[in-house]
Amino acid sequence: MNSGAEAVETAIKIARKYGYEKRGIPENEAKIVVAKDNFHGRTTTIVSFSNDEDARKNFGPYTPWI
């Protein structure tokens, strides 16, 4: 990985793939659950996790189902 954000994005992909292929979650129904007051980076998906308005401002629309 080149950055922490890249690591977080990869972890999301791995978790979704595992959920779909091994746990039987129907396709496109995986959800991402995050803790309040987090910071993991500035990609569009990761910014969608945040409840910090300074980090989110002017970066929408955000990734749904988080």
PDB file of N, H, CA, C and O in Angstrom:
ATOM      1  N   MET A   1       0.821  -1.177   0.000  1.00  0.00           N
ATOM      2  CA  MET A   1       0.000   0.000   0.000  1.00  0.00           C
ATOM      3  C   MET A   1       0.869   1.246   0.000  1.00  0.00           C
ATOM      4  O   MET A   1       1.968   1.263   0.554  1.00  0.00           O
ATOM      5  N   ASN A   2       0.354   2.275  -0.628  1.00  0.00           N
ATOM      6  H   ASN A   2      -0.539   2.261  -1.078  1.00  0.00           H
ATOM      7  CA  ASN A   2       1.043   3.558  -0.641  1.00  0.00           C
ATOM      8  C   ASN A   2       0.518   4.520   0.414  1.00  0.00           C
ATOM      9  O   ASN A   2       1.174   5.509   0.739  1.00  0.00           O
ATOM     10  N   SER A   3      -0.668   4.230   0.949  1.00  0.00           N
ATOM     11  H   SER A   3      -1.201   3.426   0.685  1.00  0.00           H
ATOM     12  CA  SER A   3      -1.249   5.146   1.926  1.00  0.00           C
ATOM     13  C   SER A   3      -2.233   4.394   2.815  1.00  0.00           C
ATOM     14  O   SER A   3      -2.658   3.280   2.509  1.00  0.00           O
ATOM     15  N   GLY A   4      -2.580   5.040   3.923  1.00  0.00           N
ATOM     16  H   GLY A   4      -2.235   5.945   4.172  1.00  0.00           H
ATOM     17  CA  GLY A   4      -3.583   4.452   4.811  1.00  0.00           C
ATOM     18  C   GLY A   4      -4.945   4.380   4.145  1.00  0.00           C
ATOM     19  O   GLY A   4      -5.692   3.423   4.348  1.00  0.00           O
ATOM     20  N   ALA A   5      -5.269   5.397   3.345  1.00  0.00           N
ATOM     21  H   ALA A   5      -4.662   6.174   3.179  1.00  0.00           H
ATOM     22  CA  ALA A   5      -6.555   5.389   2.647  1.00  0.00           C
ATOM     23  C   ALA A   5      -6.634   4.211   1.677  1.00  0.00           C
ATOM     24  O   ALA A   5      -7.677   3.569   1.553  1.00  0.00           O
ATOM     25  N   GLU A   6      -5.545   3.938   1.002  1.00  0.00           N
ATOM     26  H   GLU A   6      -4.698   4.460   1.102  1.00  0.00           H
ATOM     27  CA  GLU A   6      -5.515   2.797   0.089  1.00  0.00           C
ATOM     28  C   GLU A   6      -5.725   1.488   0.853  1.00  0.00           C
ATOM     29  O   GLU A   6      -6.402   0.581   0.369  1.00  0.00           O
ATOM     30  N   ALA A   7      -5.148   1.399   2.033  1.00  0.00           N
ATOM     31  H   ALA A   7      -4.598   2.136   2.427  1.00  0.00           H
ATOM     32  CA  ALA A   7      -5.339   0.205   2.865  1.00  0.00           C
ATOM     33  C   ALA A   7      -6.793   0.056   3.291  1.00  0.00           C
ATOM     34  O   ALA A   7      -7.330  -1.051   3.275  1.00  0.00           O
ATOM     35  N   VAL A   8      -7.437   1.157   3.670  1.00  0.00           N
ATOM     36  H   VAL A   8      -7.001   2.056   3.683  1.00  0.00           H
ATOM     37  CA  VAL A   8      -8.846   1.110   4.082  1.00  0.00           C
ATOM     38  C   VAL A   8      -9.732   0.707   2.905  1.00  0.00           C
ATOM     39  O   VAL A   8     -10.622  -0.130   3.061  1.00  0.00           O
ATOM     40  N   GLU A   9      -9.501   1.290   1.735  1.00  0.00           N
ATOM     41  H   GLU A   9      -8.778   1.970   1.608  1.00  0.00           H
ATOM     42  CA  GLU A   9     -10.285   0.930   0.544  1.00  0.00           C
ATOM     43  C   GLU A   9     -10.120  -0.558   0.213  1.00  0.00           C
ATOM     44  O   GLU A   9     -11.088  -1.228  -0.144  1.00  0.00           O
ATOM     45  N   THR A  10      -8.902  -1.064   0.331  1.00  0.00           N
ATOM     46  H   THR A  10      -8.115  -0.519   0.621  1.00  0.00           H
ATOM     47  CA  THR A  10      -8.655  -2.482   0.058  1.00  0.00           C
ATOM     48  C   THR A  10      -9.359  -3.361   1.086  1.00  0.00           C
ATOM     49  O   THR A  10      -9.918  -4.399   0.734  1.00  0.00           O
ATOM     50  N   ALA A  11      -9.338  -2.956   2.348  1.00  0.00           N
ATOM     51  H   ALA A  11      -8.884  -2.112   2.635  1.00  0.00           H
ATOM     52  CA  ALA A  11     -10.032  -3.716   3.389  1.00  0.00           C
ATOM     53  C   ALA A  11     -11.531  -3.783   3.122  1.00  0.00           C
ATOM     54  O   ALA A  11     -12.155  -4.819   3.350  1.00  0.00           O
ATOM     55  N   ILE A  12     -12.109  -2.696   2.645  1.00  0.00           N
ATOM     56  H   ILE A  12     -11.602  -1.854   2.460  1.00  0.00           H
ATOM     57  CA  ILE A  12     -13.533  -2.683   2.298  1.00  0.00           C
ATOM     58  C   ILE A  12     -13.812  -3.688   1.191  1.00  0.00           C
ATOM     59  O   ILE A  12     -14.771  -4.457   1.267  1.00  0.00           O
ATOM     60  N   LYS A  13     -12.974  -3.679   0.163  1.00  0.00           N
ATOM     61  H   LYS A  13     -12.195  -3.055   0.101  1.00  0.00           H
ATOM     62  CA  LYS A  13     -13.160  -4.610  -0.955  1.00  0.00           C
ATOM     63  C   LYS A  13     -13.047  -6.058  -0.487  1.00  0.00           C
ATOM     64  O   LYS A  13     -13.859  -6.898  -0.875  1.00  0.00           O
ATOM     65  N   ILE A  14     -12.058  -6.355   0.332  1.00  0.00           N
ATOM     66  H   ILE A  14     -11.398  -5.673   0.647  1.00  0.00           H
ATOM     67  CA  ILE A  14     -11.874  -7.721   0.831  1.00  0.00           C
ATOM     68  C   ILE A  14     -13.074  -8.148   1.676  1.00  0.00           C
ATOM     69  O   ILE A  14     -13.575  -9.262   1.528  1.00  0.00           O
ATOM     70  N   ALA A  15     -13.530  -7.266   2.556  1.00  0.00           N
ATOM     71  H   ALA A  15     -13.122  -6.360   2.676  1.00  0.00           H
ATOM     72  CA  ALA A  15     -14.668  -7.601   3.412  1.00  0.00           C
ATOM     73  C   ALA A  15     -15.931  -7.842   2.593  1.00  0.00           C
ATOM     74  O   ALA A  15     -16.680  -8.777   2.878  1.00  0.00           O
ATOM     75  N   ARG A  16     -16.174  -7.028   1.595  1.00  0.00           N
ATOM     76  H   ARG A  16     -15.565  -6.269   1.363  1.00  0.00           H
ATOM     77  CA  ARG A  16     -17.349  -7.230   0.745  1.00  0.00           C
ATOM     78  C   ARG A  16     -17.248  -8.538  -0.022  1.00  0.00           C
ATOM     79  O   ARG A  16     -18.215  -9.298  -0.078  1.00  0.00           O
ATOM     80  N   LYS A  17     -16.096  -8.809  -0.612  1.00  0.00           N
ATOM     81  H   LYS A  17     -15.310  -8.192  -0.566  1.00  0.00           H
ATOM     82  CA  LYS A  17     -15.916 -10.043  -1.376  1.00  0.00           C
ATOM     83  C   LYS A  17     -16.141 -11.259  -0.475  1.00  0.00           C
ATOM     84  O   LYS A  17     -16.816 -12.210  -0.869  1.00  0.00           O
ATOM     85  N   TYR A  18     -15.582 -11.227   0.720  1.00  0.00           N
ATOM     86  H   TYR A  18     -15.034 -10.454   1.040  1.00  0.00           H
ATOM     87  CA  TYR A  18     -15.770 -12.315   1.679  1.00  0.00           C
ATOM     88  C   TYR A  18     -17.256 -12.472   2.020  1.00  0.00           C
ATOM     89  O   TYR A  18     -17.782 -13.585   2.042  1.00  0.00           O
ATOM     90  N   GLY A  19     -17.915 -11.359   2.281  1.00  0.00           N
ATOM     91  H   GLY A  19     -17.488 -10.455   2.262  1.00  0.00           H
ATOM     92  CA  GLY A  19     -19.336 -11.415   2.628  1.00  0.00           C
ATOM     93  C   GLY A  19     -20.180 -12.016   1.519  1.00  0.00           C
ATOM     94  O   GLY A  19     -21.069 -12.828   1.777  1.00  0.00           O
ATOM     95  N   TYR A  20     -19.904 -11.621   0.291  1.00  0.00           N
ATOM     96  H   TYR A  20     -19.182 -10.962   0.081  1.00  0.00           H
ATOM     97  CA  TYR A  20     -20.675 -12.137  -0.846  1.00  0.00           C
ATOM     98  C   TYR A  20     -20.357 -13.601  -1.124  1.00  0.00           C
ATOM     99  O   TYR A  20     -21.266 -14.408  -1.323  1.00  0.00           O
ATOM    100  N   GLU A  21     -19.076 -13.946  -1.139  1.00  0.00           N
ATOM    101  H   GLU A  21     -18.338 -13.291  -0.977  1.00  0.00           H
ATOM    102  CA  GLU A  21     -18.680 -15.290  -1.559  1.00  0.00           C
ATOM    103  C   GLU A  21     -18.733 -16.336  -0.449  1.00  0.00           C
ATOM    104  O   GLU A  21     -19.013 -17.505  -0.716  1.00  0.00           O
ATOM    105  N   LYS A  22     -18.470 -15.932   0.787  1.00  0.00           N
ATOM    106  H   LYS A  22     -18.242 -14.983   1.004  1.00  0.00           H
ATOM    107  CA  LYS A  22     -18.380 -16.910   1.877  1.00  0.00           C
ATOM    108  C   LYS A  22     -19.553 -16.851   2.853  1.00  0.00           C
ATOM    109  O   LYS A  22     -19.913 -17.867   3.447  1.00  0.00           O
ATOM    110  N   ARG A  23     -20.143 -15.690   3.020  1.00  0.00           N
ATOM    111  H   ARG A  23     -19.851 -14.865   2.537  1.00  0.00           H
ATOM    112  CA  ARG A  23     -21.224 -15.528   3.997  1.00  0.00           C
ATOM    113  C   ARG A  23     -22.611 -15.475   3.355  1.00  0.00           C
ATOM    114  O   ARG A  23     -23.624 -15.462   4.055  1.00  0.00           O
ATOM    115  N   GLY A  24     -22.651 -15.445   2.042  1.00  0.00           N
ATOM    116  H   GLY A  24     -21.828 -15.455   1.474  1.00  0.00           H
ATOM    117  CA  GLY A  24     -23.928 -15.491   1.347  1.00  0.00           C
ATOM    118  C   GLY A  24     -24.726 -14.201   1.348  1.00  0.00           C
ATOM    119  O   GLY A  24     -25.941 -14.237   1.154  1.00  0.00           O
ATOM    120  N   ILE A  25     -24.085 -13.069   1.559  1.00  0.00           N
ATOM    121  H   ILE A  25     -23.098 -13.040   1.717  1.00  0.00           H
ATOM    122  CA  ILE A  25     -24.793 -11.791   1.482  1.00  0.00           C
ATOM    123  C   ILE A  25     -25.213 -11.587   0.026  1.00  0.00           C
ATOM    124  O   ILE A  25     -24.385 -11.732  -0.874  1.00  0.00           O
ATOM    125  N   PRO A  26     -26.469 -11.258  -0.220  1.00  0.00           N
ATOM    126  CA  PRO A  26     -26.908 -11.028  -1.605  1.00  0.00           C
ATOM    127  C   PRO A  26     -26.103  -9.906  -2.265  1.00  0.00           C
ATOM    128  O   PRO A  26     -25.737  -8.928  -1.614  1.00  0.00           O
ATOM    129  N   GLU A  27     -25.838 -10.058  -3.543  1.00  0.00           N
ATOM    130  H   GLU A  27     -26.135 -10.853  -4.072  1.00  0.00           H
ATOM    131  CA  GLU A  27     -25.025  -9.093  -4.276  1.00  0.00           C
ATOM    132  C   GLU A  27     -25.572  -7.681  -4.131  1.00  0.00           C
ATOM    133  O   GLU A  27     -26.781  -7.462  -4.202  1.00  0.00           O
ATOM    134  N   ASN A  28     -24.685  -6.743  -3.930  1.00  0.00           N
ATOM    135  H   ASN A  28     -23.702  -6.921  -3.873  1.00  0.00           H
ATOM    136  CA  ASN A  28     -24.978  -5.312  -3.785  1.00  0.00           C
ATOM    137  C   ASN A  28     -25.788  -4.967  -2.545  1.00  0.00           C
ATOM    138  O   ASN A  28     -26.416  -3.909  -2.498  1.00  0.00           O
ATOM    139  N   GLU A  29     -25.787  -5.838  -1.538  1.00  0.00           N
ATOM    140  H   GLU A  29     -25.277  -6.697  -1.576  1.00  0.00           H
ATOM    141  CA  GLU A  29     -26.505  -5.543  -0.294  1.00  0.00           C
ATOM    142  C   GLU A  29     -25.590  -5.414   0.906  1.00  0.00           C
ATOM    143  O   GLU A  29     -26.071  -5.272   2.029  1.00  0.00           O
ATOM    144  N   ALA A  30     -24.277  -5.459   0.698  1.00  0.00           N
ATOM    145  H   ALA A  30     -23.886  -5.575  -0.215  1.00  0.00           H
ATOM    146  CA  ALA A  30     -23.337  -5.291   1.813  1.00  0.00           C
ATOM    147  C   ALA A  30     -23.454  -3.878   2.360  1.00  0.00           C
ATOM    148  O   ALA A  30     -23.716  -2.935   1.613  1.00  0.00           O
ATOM    149  N   LYS A  31     -23.264  -3.737   3.639  1.00  0.00           N
ATOM    150  H   LYS A  31     -23.052  -4.503   4.246  1.00  0.00           H
ATOM    151  CA  LYS A  31     -23.297  -2.439   4.298  1.00  0.00           C
ATOM    152  C   LYS A  31     -21.964  -2.219   4.988  1.00  0.00           C
ATOM    153  O   LYS A  31     -21.311  -3.174   5.408  1.00  0.00           O
ATOM    154  N   ILE A  32     -21.563  -0.974   5.104  1.00  0.00           N
ATOM    155  H   ILE A  32     -22.094  -0.198   4.763  1.00  0.00           H
ATOM    156  CA  ILE A  32     -20.357  -0.607   5.819  1.00  0.00           C
ATOM    157  C   ILE A  32     -20.788   0.035   7.133  1.00  0.00           C
ATOM    158  O   ILE A  32     -21.583   0.975   7.135  1.00  0.00           O
ATOM    159  N   VAL A  33     -20.274  -0.463   8.237  1.00  0.00           N
ATOM    160  H   VAL A  33     -19.628  -1.226   8.236  1.00  0.00           H
ATOM    161  CA  VAL A  33     -20.596   0.073   9.556  1.00  0.00           C
ATOM    162  C   VAL A  33     -19.333   0.720  10.103  1.00  0.00           C
ATOM    163  O   VAL A  33     -18.275   0.090  10.125  1.00  0.00           O
ATOM    164  N   VAL A  34     -19.430   1.962  10.542  1.00  0.00           N
ATOM    165  H   VAL A  34     -20.290   2.473  10.524  1.00  0.00           H
ATOM    166  CA  VAL A  34     -18.268   2.688  11.053  1.00  0.00           C
ATOM    167  C   VAL A  34     -18.589   3.314  12.405  1.00  0.00           C
ATOM    168  O   VAL A  34     -19.752   3.502  12.762  1.00  0.00           O
ATOM    169  N   ALA A  35     -17.537   3.630  13.143  1.00  0.00           N
ATOM    170  H   ALA A  35     -16.592   3.477  12.853  1.00  0.00           H
ATOM    171  CA  ALA A  35     -17.682   4.309  14.422  1.00  0.00           C
ATOM    172  C   ALA A  35     -17.710   5.823  14.210  1.00  0.00           C
ATOM    173  O   ALA A  35     -17.103   6.342  13.273  1.00  0.00           O
ATOM    174  N   LYS A  36     -18.402   6.501  15.066  1.00  0.00           N
ATOM    175  H   LYS A  36     -18.896   6.080  15.827  1.00  0.00           H
ATOM    176  CA  LYS A  36     -18.474   7.954  15.037  1.00  0.00           C
ATOM    177  C   LYS A  36     -17.094   8.556  15.339  1.00  0.00           C
ATOM    178  O   LYS A  36     -16.290   7.942  16.040  1.00  0.00           O
ATOM    179  N   ASP A  37     -16.827   9.738  14.817  1.00  0.00           N
ATOM    180  H   ASP A  37     -17.480  10.236  14.248  1.00  0.00           H
ATOM    181  CA  ASP A  37     -15.585  10.486  15.062  1.00  0.00           C
ATOM    182  C   ASP A  37     -14.340   9.756  14.562  1.00  0.00           C
ATOM    183  O   ASP A  37     -13.306   9.753  15.231  1.00  0.00           O
ATOM    184  N   ASN A  38     -14.443   9.143  13.394  1.00  0.00           N
ATOM    185  H   ASN A  38     -15.282   9.146  12.851  1.00  0.00           H
ATOM    186  CA  ASN A  38     -13.305   8.440  12.811  1.00  0.00           C
ATOM    187  C   ASN A  38     -12.600   9.309  11.775  1.00  0.00           C
ATOM    188  O   ASN A  38     -13.157  10.299  11.298  1.00  0.00           O
ATOM    189  N   PHE A  39     -11.383   8.933  11.435  1.00  0.00           N
ATOM    190  H   PHE A  39     -10.931   8.129  11.823  1.00  0.00           H
ATOM    191  CA  PHE A  39     -10.691   9.530  10.298  1.00  0.00           C
ATOM    192  C   PHE A  39      -9.808   8.462   9.680  1.00  0.00           C
ATOM    193  O   PHE A  39      -8.934   7.912  10.350  1.00  0.00           O
ATOM    194  N   HIS A  40     -10.032   8.164   8.398  1.00  0.00           N
ATOM    195  H   HIS A  40     -10.742   8.611   7.854  1.00  0.00           H
ATOM    196  CA  HIS A  40      -9.259   7.137   7.719  1.00  0.00           C
ATOM    197  C   HIS A  40      -8.644   7.645   6.423  1.00  0.00           C
ATOM    198  O   HIS A  40      -7.886   6.912   5.788  1.00  0.00           O
ATOM    199  N   GLY A  41      -8.938   8.858   6.011  1.00  0.00           N
ATOM    200  H   GLY A  41      -9.554   9.454   6.527  1.00  0.00           H
ATOM    201  CA  GLY A  41      -8.377   9.387   4.782  1.00  0.00           C
ATOM    202  C   GLY A  41      -9.356  10.278   4.055  1.00  0.00           C
ATOM    203  O   GLY A  41     -10.373  10.690   4.613  1.00  0.00           O
ATOM    204  N   ARG A  42      -9.042  10.575   2.793  1.00  0.00           N
ATOM    205  H   ARG A  42      -8.216  10.239   2.340  1.00  0.00           H
ATOM    206  CA  ARG A  42      -9.811  11.552   2.042  1.00  0.00           C
ATOM    207  C   ARG A  42     -10.383  11.044   0.728  1.00  0.00           C
ATOM    208  O   ARG A  42     -10.765  11.854  -0.117  1.00  0.00           O
ATOM    209  N   THR A  43     -10.457   9.736   0.525  1.00  0.00           N
ATOM    210  H   THR A  43     -10.147   9.078   1.212  1.00  0.00           H
ATOM    211  CA  THR A  43     -11.117   9.253  -0.686  1.00  0.00           C
ATOM    212  C   THR A  43     -12.617   9.485  -0.547  1.00  0.00           C
ATOM    213  O   THR A  43     -13.112   9.727   0.554  1.00  0.00           O
ATOM    214  N   THR A  44     -13.332   9.413  -1.650  1.00  0.00           N
ATOM    215  H   THR A  44     -12.929   9.216  -2.545  1.00  0.00           H
ATOM    216  CA  THR A  44     -14.774   9.672  -1.612  1.00  0.00           C
ATOM    217  C   THR A  44     -15.494   8.726  -0.664  1.00  0.00           C
ATOM    218  O   THR A  44     -16.341   9.159   0.117  1.00  0.00           O
ATOM    219  N   THR A  45     -15.171   7.454  -0.725  1.00  0.00           N
ATOM    220  H   THR A  45     -14.484   7.102  -1.360  1.00  0.00           H
ATOM    221  CA  THR A  45     -15.833   6.496   0.171  1.00  0.00           C
ATOM    222  C   THR A  45     -15.451   6.756   1.616  1.00  0.00           C
ATOM    223  O   THR A  45     -16.310   6.740   2.498  1.00  0.00           O
ATOM    224  N   ILE A  46     -14.193   6.990   1.865  1.00  0.00           N
ATOM    225  H   ILE A  46     -13.495   7.003   1.149  1.00  0.00           H
ATOM    226  CA  ILE A  46     -13.748   7.185   3.245  1.00  0.00           C
ATOM    227  C   ILE A  46     -14.289   8.492   3.829  1.00  0.00           C
ATOM    228  O   ILE A  46     -14.640   8.536   5.008  1.00  0.00           O
ATOM    229  N   VAL A  47     -14.362   9.544   3.034  1.00  0.00           N
ATOM    230  H   VAL A  47     -14.077   9.508   2.076  1.00  0.00           H
ATOM    231  CA  VAL A  47     -14.956  10.797   3.507  1.00  0.00           C
ATOM    232  C   VAL A  47     -16.425  10.557   3.876  1.00  0.00           C
ATOM    233  O   VAL A  47     -16.952  11.213   4.775  1.00  0.00           O
ATOM    234  N   SER A  48     -17.079   9.629   3.194  1.00  0.00           N
ATOM    235  H   SER A  48     -16.651   9.096   2.464  1.00  0.00           H
ATOM    236  CA  SER A  48     -18.478   9.310   3.496  1.00  0.00           C
ATOM    237  C   SER A  48     -18.638   8.732   4.899  1.00  0.00           C
ATOM    238  O   SER A  48     -19.722   8.808   5.477  1.00  0.00           O
ATOM    239  N   PHE A  49     -17.562   8.149   5.460  1.00  0.00           N
ATOM    240  H   PHE A  49     -16.681   8.087   4.991  1.00  0.00           H
ATOM    241  CA  PHE A  49     -17.613   7.598   6.823  1.00  0.00           C
ATOM    242  C   PHE A  49     -17.697   8.689   7.874  1.00  0.00           C
ATOM    243  O   PHE A  49     -18.254   8.479   8.951  1.00  0.00           O
ATOM    244  N   SER A  50     -17.150   9.839   7.566  1.00  0.00           N
ATOM    245  H   SER A  50     -16.697  10.008   6.690  1.00  0.00           H
ATOM    246  CA  SER A  50     -16.887  10.861   8.566  1.00  0.00           C
ATOM    247  C   SER A  50     -18.132  11.631   8.962  1.00  0.00           C
ATOM    248  O   SER A  50     -19.035  11.838   8.151  1.00  0.00           O
ATOM    249  N   ASN A  51     -18.172  12.051  10.212  1.00  0.00           N
ATOM    250  H   ASN A  51     -17.438  11.883  10.871  1.00  0.00           H
ATOM    251  CA  ASN A  51     -19.217  12.974  10.645  1.00  0.00           C
ATOM    252  C   ASN A  51     -18.601  14.363  10.890  1.00  0.00           C
ATOM    253  O   ASN A  51     -19.259  15.240  11.450  1.00  0.00           O
ATOM    254  N   ASP A  52     -17.348  14.562  10.474  1.00  0.00           N
ATOM    255  H   ASP A  52     -16.814  13.850  10.019  1.00  0.00           H
ATOM    256  CA  ASP A  52     -16.658  15.845  10.584  1.00  0.00           C
ATOM    257  C   ASP A  52     -17.028  16.699   9.376  1.00  0.00           C
ATOM    258  O   ASP A  52     -16.615  16.403   8.254  1.00  0.00           O
ATOM    259  N   GLU A  53     -17.790  17.738   9.598  1.00  0.00           N
ATOM    260  H   GLU A  53     -18.125  17.979  10.509  1.00  0.00           H
ATOM    261  CA  GLU A  53     -18.276  18.571   8.493  1.00  0.00           C
ATOM    262  C   GLU A  53     -17.131  19.230   7.717  1.00  0.00           C
ATOM    263  O   GLU A  53     -17.263  19.463   6.515  1.00  0.00           O
ATOM    264  N   ASP A  54     -16.008  19.534   8.385  1.00  0.00           N
ATOM    265  H   ASP A  54     -15.901  19.344   9.361  1.00  0.00           H
ATOM    266  CA  ASP A  54     -14.878  20.118   7.665  1.00  0.00           C
ATOM    267  C   ASP A  54     -14.298  19.125   6.663  1.00  0.00           C
ATOM    268  O   ASP A  54     -13.869  19.521   5.579  1.00  0.00           O
ATOM    269  N   ALA A  55     -14.280  17.850   7.009  1.00  0.00           N
ATOM    270  H   ALA A  55     -14.628  17.528   7.889  1.00  0.00           H
ATOM    271  CA  ALA A  55     -13.760  16.819   6.105  1.00  0.00           C
ATOM    272  C   ALA A  55     -14.745  16.524   4.975  1.00  0.00           C
ATOM    273  O   ALA A  55     -14.329  16.160   3.875  1.00  0.00           O
ATOM    274  N   ARG A  56     -16.052  16.678   5.234  1.00  0.00           N
ATOM    275  H   ARG A  56     -16.390  16.974   6.127  1.00  0.00           H
ATOM    276  CA  ARG A  56     -17.085  16.309   4.263  1.00  0.00           C
ATOM    277  C   ARG A  56     -17.504  17.442   3.323  1.00  0.00           C
ATOM    278  O   ARG A  56     -17.958  17.190   2.207  1.00  0.00           O
ATOM    279  N   LYS A  57     -17.351  18.672   3.771  1.00  0.00           N
ATOM    280  H   LYS A  57     -16.982  18.877   4.677  1.00  0.00           H
ATOM    281  CA  LYS A  57     -17.894  19.810   3.037  1.00  0.00           C
ATOM    282  C   LYS A  57     -17.405  19.848   1.588  1.00  0.00           C
ATOM    283  O   LYS A  57     -16.207  19.792   1.310  1.00  0.00           O
ATOM    284  N   ASN A  58     -18.371  19.946   0.681  1.00  0.00           N
ATOM    285  H   ASN A  58     -19.344  19.992   0.907  1.00  0.00           H
ATOM    286  CA  ASN A  58     -18.136  20.073  -0.763  1.00  0.00           C
ATOM    287  C   ASN A  58     -17.532  18.841  -1.424  1.00  0.00           C
ATOM    288  O   ASN A  58     -16.918  18.946  -2.486  1.00  0.00           O
ATOM    289  N   PHE A  59     -17.700  17.662  -0.800  1.00  0.00           N
ATOM    290  H   PHE A  59     -18.198  17.577   0.063  1.00  0.00           H
ATOM    291  CA  PHE A  59     -17.225  16.420  -1.400  1.00  0.00           C
ATOM    292  C   PHE A  59     -18.352  15.442  -1.746  1.00  0.00           C
ATOM    293  O   PHE A  59     -18.075  14.322  -2.175  1.00  0.00           O
ATOM    294  N   GLY A  60     -19.608  15.840  -1.569  1.00  0.00           N
ATOM    295  H   GLY A  60     -19.833  16.750  -1.221  1.00  0.00           H
ATOM    296  CA  GLY A  60     -20.725  14.951  -1.861  1.00  0.00           C
ATOM    297  C   GLY A  60     -20.935  14.803  -3.360  1.00  0.00           C
ATOM    298  O   GLY A  60     -20.306  15.536  -4.124  1.00  0.00           O
ATOM    299  N   PRO A  61     -21.772  13.910  -3.810  1.00  0.00           N
ATOM    300  CA  PRO A  61     -22.571  13.022  -2.970  1.00  0.00           C
ATOM    301  C   PRO A  61     -21.691  11.929  -2.354  1.00  0.00           C
ATOM    302  O   PRO A  61     -20.660  11.545  -2.905  1.00  0.00           O
ATOM    303  N   TYR A  62     -22.127  11.458  -1.224  1.00  0.00           N
ATOM    304  H   TYR A  62     -22.965  11.770  -0.777  1.00  0.00           H
ATOM    305  CA  TYR A  62     -21.367  10.480  -0.460  1.00  0.00           C
ATOM    306  C   TYR A  62     -21.782   9.074  -0.812  1.00  0.00           C
ATOM    307  O   TYR A  62     -22.851   8.834  -1.373  1.00  0.00           O
ATOM    308  N   THR A  63     -20.909   8.154  -0.469  1.00  0.00           N
ATOM    309  H   THR A  63     -20.040   8.348  -0.014  1.00  0.00           H
ATOM    310  CA  THR A  63     -21.196   6.738  -0.731  1.00  0.00           C
ATOM    311  C   THR A  63     -22.389   6.316   0.118  1.00  0.00           C
ATOM    312  O   THR A  63     -22.383   6.524   1.331  1.00  0.00           O
ATOM    313  N   PRO A  64     -23.415   5.726  -0.498  1.00  0.00           N
ATOM    314  CA  PRO A  64     -24.601   5.310   0.265  1.00  0.00           C
ATOM    315  C   PRO A  64     -24.334   4.035   1.069  1.00  0.00           C
ATOM    316  O   PRO A  64     -23.306   3.381   0.895  1.00  0.00           O
ATOM    317  N   TRP A  65     -25.251   3.705   1.927  1.00  0.00           N
ATOM    318  H   TRP A  65     -26.086   4.237   2.069  1.00  0.00           H
ATOM    319  CA  TRP A  65     -25.269   2.469   2.722  1.00  0.00           C
ATOM    320  C   TRP A  65     -24.136   2.381   3.729  1.00  0.00           C
ATOM    321  O   TRP A  65     -23.614   1.299   3.996  1.00  0.00           O
ATOM    322  N   ILE A  66     -23.761   3.517   4.283  1.00  0.00           N
ATOM    323  H   ILE A  66     -24.185   4.396   4.066  1.00  0.00           H
ATOM    324  CA  ILE A  66     -22.754   3.520   5.345  1.00  0.00           C
ATOM    325  C   ILE A  66     -23.448   3.971   6.608  1.00  0.00           C
ATOM    326  O   ILE A  66     -22.816   4.060   7.661  1.00  0.00           O
TER     327      ILE A  66
END
